[in-house]
Amino acid sequence: SYPVSVSDQVDRDSLMVHTAKQVLRQQIRQLLKSMSPEDRLRQSSRVTERVLHHPKYLTSHRISVYVHMPTEISTRELIQDAFRSNKQVFIPRYNVNTMEM
């Protein structure tokens, strides 16, 4: 048996994490696609209310938030509130082809 270098082990661990993330993302996408519009709206409201009343959000001057995709919970109210509250809003740019921000 050959000794495994730290670099080889890190590479294998990194690949395992990457693969696990891909599987998890796919599972989440499936769950979100199966959610009814009513459930999505209900969950959007619940999440938005929790964030809007969170002390960290209330005292922040800047936030970073994603613009939701059709199958995700809505971030519209959160973004609108941030603008109304004169917070700086950072929205990452995402390249769907490379899956990079």
Secondary structure, DSSP 8 states (H G I E B T S, - for coil): -----HHHHHHHHHHHHHHHHHHHHHHHHHHHHHS-HHHHHHHHHHHHHHHHT-HHHHH-SEEE-----TTS---HHHHHHHHHTT-EEE----BTTTTB-
